[in-house]
Amino acid sequence: MEHGSATDSSSSTFSLMDEDHTLANSVRYTLNQDPRVIFCGYSIPHPSENKVNIRVQTTGDPAKDVLKDGFQNLMVMCQHVRSTFGKAVDDFKSSEGMKIDTP
């Protein structure tokens, strides 16, 4: 769900259901690295609600598009970490001759 001005698409607040600090803080960090982002922050309205509000303010690009790009960048980072870790585990197993179960 998106809350923002009908005339200014560069500032919006997005509500993500069934999410918590894990995703919100990660995407906040990623978006704050984007030069198009003036402000990005998040809040959790109440601890008993699995809901996160993410506020995005941009230099002019639609906040919705910038948020999508932020999620894409976060996904690429996670894939890089996963492949780097997998390679390190494989290298360790081959150099040590040990058996480690990985998914």
PyMOL commands that set and color helices and strands:
alter all, ss='L'
color gray80, all
select helices_A, chain A and resi 21-32+63-96
alter helices_A, ss='H'
color red, helices_A
select strands_A, chain A and resi 2-4+11-17+37-43+51-58
alter strands_A, ss='S'
color yellow, strands_A
deselect
rebuild
show_as cartoon
